[in-house]
Amino acid sequence: MAALDAIREALPEPARDIKLNLQAVLQPGPLTPAQRWGVAVATAAAARNERLLAAVLADARSEVEPAVVEDALAAAAVMAMNNVYYRFRHMVGKPSYSEKPARLRMNRLVKPAASKVDFELFALAVSAVNGCETCVRSHEQVVVAAGVSEDQVHDAVRIAAVVHAAAVALELAGHAAAPTAAAAAGAA
């Protein structure tokens, strides 16, 4: 986790808990390495912080097969679309929208490069980050029915939460380091 160690060191002191959690959640546990690193890659992509994504990708590529990384990135992209669409349908709450066909291509969901169950777990984690209740429920049901334990689901969501928080903390660190307009005016 050399690249992520550098990210952890870049996190500001107010994000000390995130710094510690980022190291802890990626340690071996109930998830396979493919599941652990796939969730980290997918949620780092969903968090849209280039520096964090680059670090997670660097470390993941040394731990898992390229197909896992490819599936994780695909899950982030597909769920970016699906989470908006299905969150809208859920929020509006009109049955008429639920009766309309989505007509959105989602072939990768049924034909991932590696494991179908792991792809669904990555999609679940991204959906949690993106706040799509419909997608979270759907993907959780699929992975549990396929034999993924609730402990594994829980760990995947813990990784998603911490990776997302690390992205936020990195953004805060960037803002804290930049002088504010008022401070710059006062110094002049």
GUNU-963280 format. One record per residue (C-alpha): residue number from 1; residue in three letters; x, y, z. Coordinates in nm, 4 decimals, always signed. Example, Ala and Ser with C-alpha at 12.3 -4.5 7.8 and 13.67 -1.06 7.14 Angstrom:
2
+-----+---------+----------+----------+----------+
: num : residuo :        x :        y :        z :
+-----+---------+----------+----------+----------+
:   1 :     ALA :  +1.2300 :  -0.4500 :  +0.7800 :
:   2 :     SER :  +1.3670 :  -0.1060 :  +0.7140 :
+-----+---------+----------+----------+----------+
***
This chain:
188
+-----+---------+----------+----------+----------+
: num : residuo :        x :        y :        z :
+-----+---------+----------+----------+----------+
:   1 :     MET :  +0.0000 :  +0.0000 :  +0.0000 :
:   2 :     ALA :  +0.2852 :  +0.2349 :  -0.0776 :
:   3 :     ALA :  +0.0811 :  +0.4779 :  -0.2870 :
:   4 :     LEU :  -0.1978 :  +0.4896 :  -0.0297 :
:   5 :     ASP :  +0.0577 :  +0.5511 :  +0.2457 :
:   6 :     ALA :  +0.1451 :  +0.8764 :  +0.0680 :
:   7 :     ILE :  -0.2246 :  +0.9665 :  +0.0522 :
:   8 :     ARG :  -0.2645 :  +0.8936 :  +0.4212 :
:   9 :     GLU :  +0.0272 :  +1.1223 :  +0.5000 :
:  10 :     ALA :  -0.1294 :  +1.3992 :  +0.2901 :
:  11 :     LEU :  -0.4511 :  +1.3960 :  +0.4916 :
:  12 :     PRO :  -0.4786 :  +1.6919 :  +0.7291 :
:  13 :     GLU :  -0.4856 :  +1.6533 :  +1.1068 :
:  14 :     PRO :  -0.8645 :  +1.7085 :  +1.1270 :
:  15 :     ALA :  -0.8961 :  +1.3898 :  +0.9168 :
:  16 :     ARG :  -0.6821 :  +1.1791 :  +1.1498 :
:  17 :     ASP :  -0.9628 :  +0.9248 :  +1.1906 :
:  18 :     ILE :  -0.9846 :  +0.8856 :  +0.8136 :
:  19 :     LYS :  -0.6073 :  +0.8394 :  +0.7960 :
:  20 :     LEU :  -0.6241 :  +0.5534 :  +1.0464 :
:  21 :     ASN :  -0.9378 :  +0.4017 :  +0.8948 :
:  22 :     LEU :  -0.7935 :  +0.4055 :  +0.5428 :
:  23 :     GLN :  -0.5162 :  +0.1756 :  +0.6568 :
:  24 :     ALA :  -0.7450 :  -0.0463 :  +0.8651 :
:  25 :     VAL :  -1.0264 :  -0.1157 :  +0.6169 :
:  26 :     LEU :  -0.7906 :  -0.2421 :  +0.3478 :
:  27 :     GLN :  -0.6335 :  -0.5059 :  +0.5703 :
:  28 :     PRO :  -0.7253 :  -0.8708 :  +0.5071 :
:  29 :     GLY :  -1.0606 :  -0.9715 :  +0.6538 :
:  30 :     PRO :  -1.3812 :  -1.1358 :  +0.5335 :
:  31 :     LEU :  -1.3434 :  -1.0002 :  +0.1783 :
:  32 :     THR :  -1.1193 :  -1.1609 :  -0.0807 :
:  33 :     PRO :  -0.8370 :  -0.9413 :  -0.2138 :
:  34 :     ALA :  -1.0347 :  -0.8979 :  -0.5383 :
:  35 :     GLN :  -1.3411 :  -0.7830 :  -0.3460 :
:  36 :     ARG :  -1.1454 :  -0.5538 :  -0.1142 :
:  37 :     TRP :  -0.9433 :  -0.3860 :  -0.3878 :
:  38 :     GLY :  -1.2289 :  -0.3828 :  -0.6384 :
:  39 :     VAL :  -1.4495 :  -0.1964 :  -0.3926 :
:  40 :     ALA :  -1.1658 :  +0.0471 :  -0.3191 :
:  41 :     VAL :  -1.1055 :  +0.1165 :  -0.6899 :
:  42 :     ALA :  -1.4757 :  +0.1506 :  -0.7730 :
:  43 :     THR :  -1.5447 :  +0.3884 :  -0.4856 :
:  44 :     ALA :  -1.2288 :  +0.5908 :  -0.5463 :
:  45 :     ALA :  -1.3461 :  +0.6381 :  -0.9050 :
:  46 :     ALA :  -1.6930 :  +0.7336 :  -0.7812 :
:  47 :     ALA :  -1.5403 :  +0.9861 :  -0.5397 :
:  48 :     ARG :  -1.3793 :  +1.1670 :  -0.8372 :
:  49 :     ASN :  -1.0536 :  +1.2601 :  -0.6730 :
:  50 :     GLU :  -0.7769 :  +1.1977 :  -0.9274 :
:  51 :     ARG :  -0.4978 :  +1.1792 :  -0.6715 :
:  52 :     LEU :  -0.6810 :  +0.9228 :  -0.4583 :
:  53 :     LEU :  -0.7852 :  +0.7172 :  -0.7602 :
:  54 :     ALA :  -0.4286 :  +0.7078 :  -0.8923 :
:  55 :     ALA :  -0.3009 :  +0.5827 :  -0.5550 :
:  56 :     VAL :  -0.5732 :  +0.3199 :  -0.5154 :
:  57 :     LEU :  -0.5145 :  +0.2000 :  -0.8726 :
:  58 :     ALA :  -0.1391 :  +0.1748 :  -0.8176 :
:  59 :     ASP :  -0.1794 :  -0.0356 :  -0.5046 :
:  60 :     ALA :  -0.4661 :  -0.2446 :  -0.6437 :
:  61 :     ARG :  -0.2716 :  -0.3329 :  -0.9571 :
:  62 :     SER :  -0.0003 :  -0.4859 :  -0.7400 :
:  63 :     GLU :  -0.2586 :  -0.6954 :  -0.5502 :
:  64 :     VAL :  -0.5191 :  -0.8172 :  -0.8030 :
:  65 :     GLU :  -0.5614 :  -0.9210 :  -1.1648 :
:  66 :     PRO :  -0.6224 :  -0.6526 :  -1.4300 :
:  67 :     ALA :  -0.9767 :  -0.7858 :  -1.4888 :
:  68 :     VAL :  -1.0716 :  -0.6930 :  -1.1314 :
:  69 :     VAL :  -0.9513 :  -0.3358 :  -1.1796 :
:  70 :     GLU :  -1.1304 :  -0.3172 :  -1.5139 :
:  71 :     ASP :  -1.4553 :  -0.4412 :  -1.3571 :
:  72 :     ALA :  -1.4246 :  -0.1960 :  -1.0687 :
:  73 :     LEU :  -1.3838 :  +0.0973 :  -1.3071 :
:  74 :     ALA :  -1.6724 :  -0.0307 :  -1.5197 :
:  75 :     ALA :  -1.8920 :  -0.0617 :  -1.2087 :
:  76 :     ALA :  -1.8170 :  +0.3006 :  -1.1163 :
:  77 :     ALA :  -1.9095 :  +0.4184 :  -1.4662 :
:  78 :     VAL :  -2.2276 :  +0.2112 :  -1.5013 :
:  79 :     MET :  -2.3466 :  +0.3022 :  -1.1549 :
:  80 :     ALA :  -2.2829 :  +0.6728 :  -1.2180 :
:  81 :     MET :  -2.5562 :  +0.6410 :  -1.4798 :
:  82 :     ASN :  -2.7840 :  +0.3950 :  -1.3008 :
:  83 :     ASN :  -2.7711 :  +0.5692 :  -0.9639 :
:  84 :     VAL :  -2.8946 :  +0.8958 :  -1.1140 :
:  85 :     TYR :  -3.1678 :  +0.7254 :  -1.3150 :
:  86 :     TYR :  -3.2998 :  +0.4951 :  -1.0419 :
:  87 :     ARG :  -3.2603 :  +0.7561 :  -0.7677 :
:  88 :     PHE :  -3.4808 :  +0.9885 :  -0.9761 :
:  89 :     ARG :  -3.7464 :  +0.7207 :  -1.0179 :
:  90 :     HIS :  -3.7378 :  +0.6482 :  -0.6450 :
:  91 :     MET :  -3.7479 :  +1.0146 :  -0.5394 :
:  92 :     VAL :  -4.0344 :  +1.1063 :  -0.7715 :
:  93 :     GLY :  -4.2312 :  +0.8095 :  -0.6453 :
:  94 :     LYS :  -4.4732 :  +0.7969 :  -0.9365 :
:  95 :     PRO :  -4.5550 :  +0.4445 :  -1.0543 :
:  96 :     SER :  -4.5769 :  +0.5745 :  -1.4123 :
:  97 :     TYR :  -4.1970 :  +0.6272 :  -1.4241 :
:  98 :     SER :  -4.1335 :  +0.2772 :  -1.2934 :
:  99 :     GLU :  -4.3422 :  +0.1363 :  -1.5775 :
: 100 :     LYS :  -4.1278 :  +0.3030 :  -1.8433 :
: 101 :     PRO :  -3.8350 :  +0.1009 :  -1.9810 :
: 102 :     ALA :  -3.4951 :  +0.2364 :  -1.8839 :
: 103 :     ARG :  -3.3521 :  +0.1838 :  -2.2342 :
: 104 :     LEU :  -3.0008 :  +0.2256 :  -2.0918 :
: 105 :     ARG :  -2.7250 :  -0.0168 :  -2.1866 :
: 106 :     MET :  -2.5979 :  -0.2116 :  -1.8876 :
: 107 :     ASN :  -2.4377 :  -0.5133 :  -2.0541 :
: 108 :     ARG :  -2.1338 :  -0.5016 :  -1.8270 :
: 109 :     LEU :  -2.3537 :  -0.5898 :  -1.5307 :
: 110 :     VAL :  -2.4322 :  -0.9275 :  -1.6851 :
: 111 :     LYS :  -2.0954 :  -0.9886 :  -1.8515 :
: 112 :     PRO :  -1.8135 :  -0.8654 :  -1.6283 :
: 113 :     ALA :  -1.4496 :  -0.9417 :  -1.7100 :
: 114 :     ALA :  -1.4022 :  -1.1361 :  -1.3848 :
: 115 :     SER :  -1.6597 :  -1.2355 :  -1.1197 :
: 116 :     LYS :  -2.0278 :  -1.1459 :  -1.1583 :
: 117 :     VAL :  -2.0797 :  -1.1505 :  -0.7812 :
: 118 :     ASP :  -1.7793 :  -0.9257 :  -0.7212 :
: 119 :     PHE :  -1.9003 :  -0.6829 :  -0.9894 :
: 120 :     GLU :  -2.2355 :  -0.6660 :  -0.8086 :
: 121 :     LEU :  -2.0507 :  -0.5972 :  -0.4816 :
: 122 :     PHE :  -1.8566 :  -0.3129 :  -0.6469 :
: 123 :     ALA :  -2.1863 :  -0.1752 :  -0.7816 :
: 124 :     LEU :  -2.3374 :  -0.1963 :  -0.4330 :
: 125 :     ALA :  -2.0481 :  -0.0005 :  -0.2816 :
: 126 :     VAL :  -2.0673 :  +0.2713 :  -0.5492 :
: 127 :     SER :  -2.4451 :  +0.2911 :  -0.5029 :
: 128 :     ALA :  -2.3928 :  +0.3467 :  -0.1295 :
: 129 :     VAL :  -2.1508 :  +0.6319 :  -0.2052 :
: 130 :     ASN :  -2.3937 :  +0.7801 :  -0.4587 :
: 131 :     GLY :  -2.6913 :  +0.7421 :  -0.2251 :
: 132 :     CYS :  -2.9192 :  +0.5352 :  -0.4481 :
: 133 :     GLU :  -3.1504 :  +0.3359 :  -0.2214 :
: 134 :     THR :  -3.3031 :  +0.1389 :  -0.5079 :
: 135 :     CYS :  -2.9624 :  +0.0257 :  -0.6370 :
: 136 :     VAL :  -2.8270 :  -0.0473 :  -0.2882 :
: 137 :     ARG :  -3.1227 :  -0.2721 :  -0.2112 :
: 138 :     SER :  -3.1090 :  -0.4455 :  -0.5487 :
: 139 :     HIS :  -2.7348 :  -0.5192 :  -0.5443 :
: 140 :     GLU :  -2.7404 :  -0.6218 :  -0.1767 :
: 141 :     GLN :  -3.0095 :  -0.8784 :  -0.2526 :
: 142 :     VAL :  -2.8137 :  -1.0154 :  -0.5482 :
: 143 :     VAL :  -2.4848 :  -1.0568 :  -0.3597 :
: 144 :     VAL :  -2.6431 :  -1.2076 :  -0.0490 :
: 145 :     ALA :  -2.8444 :  -1.4516 :  -0.2645 :
: 146 :     ALA :  -2.5147 :  -1.5477 :  -0.4326 :
: 147 :     GLY :  -2.3560 :  -1.6368 :  -0.0975 :
: 148 :     VAL :  -2.1851 :  -1.3135 :  +0.0081 :
: 149 :     SER :  -2.2300 :  -1.2785 :  +0.3835 :
: 150 :     GLU :  -2.3674 :  -0.9717 :  +0.5556 :
: 151 :     ASP :  -2.0234 :  -0.9332 :  +0.7171 :
: 152 :     GLN :  -1.8692 :  -0.9098 :  +0.3704 :
: 153 :     VAL :  -2.1323 :  -0.6591 :  +0.2549 :
: 154 :     HIS :  -2.0701 :  -0.4592 :  +0.5709 :
: 155 :     ASP :  -1.6941 :  -0.4548 :  +0.5096 :
: 156 :     ALA :  -1.7443 :  -0.3469 :  +0.1486 :
: 157 :     VAL :  -1.9566 :  -0.0526 :  +0.2590 :
: 158 :     ARG :  -1.7012 :  +0.0359 :  +0.5300 :
: 159 :     ILE :  -1.4334 :  +0.0526 :  +0.2590 :
: 160 :     ALA :  -1.6623 :  +0.2658 :  +0.0421 :
: 161 :     ALA :  -1.7302 :  +0.5066 :  +0.3289 :
: 162 :     VAL :  -1.3638 :  +0.5490 :  +0.4180 :
: 163 :     VAL :  -1.2445 :  +0.5855 :  +0.0585 :
: 164 :     HIS :  -1.5116 :  +0.8494 :  -0.0014 :
: 165 :     ALA :  -1.4126 :  +1.0293 :  +0.3199 :
: 166 :     ALA :  -1.0469 :  +1.0237 :  +0.2107 :
: 167 :     ALA :  -1.1451 :  +1.1989 :  -0.1135 :
: 168 :     VAL :  -1.3298 :  +1.4666 :  +0.0841 :
: 169 :     ALA :  -1.0364 :  +1.5054 :  +0.3254 :
: 170 :     LEU :  -0.7918 :  +1.5472 :  +0.0363 :
: 171 :     GLU :  -1.0104 :  +1.8234 :  -0.1046 :
: 172 :     LEU :  -1.0233 :  +1.9897 :  +0.2365 :
: 173 :     ALA :  -0.6455 :  +1.9650 :  +0.2672 :
: 174 :     GLY :  -0.6110 :  +2.1434 :  -0.0659 :
: 175 :     HIS :  -0.8425 :  +2.4213 :  +0.0467 :
: 176 :     ALA :  -0.6764 :  +2.4553 :  +0.3867 :
: 177 :     ALA :  -0.3363 :  +2.4994 :  +0.2211 :
: 178 :     ALA :  -0.4606 :  +2.7708 :  -0.0166 :
: 179 :     PRO :  -0.4779 :  +3.1219 :  +0.1273 :
: 180 :     THR :  -0.8275 :  +3.2635 :  +0.1518 :
: 181 :     ALA :  -0.9145 :  +3.5821 :  -0.0362 :
: 182 :     ALA :  -0.9509 :  +3.7692 :  +0.2937 :
: 183 :     ALA :  -0.6126 :  +3.6497 :  +0.4196 :
: 184 :     ALA :  -0.4479 :  +3.7389 :  +0.0900 :
: 185 :     ALA :  -0.6056 :  +4.0880 :  +0.0979 :
: 186 :     GLY :  -0.4955 :  +4.1392 :  +0.4590 :
: 187 :     ALA :  -0.1380 :  +4.0445 :  +0.3724 :
: 188 :     ALA :  -0.1240 :  +4.3006 :  +0.0928 :
+-----+---------+----------+----------+----------+
***
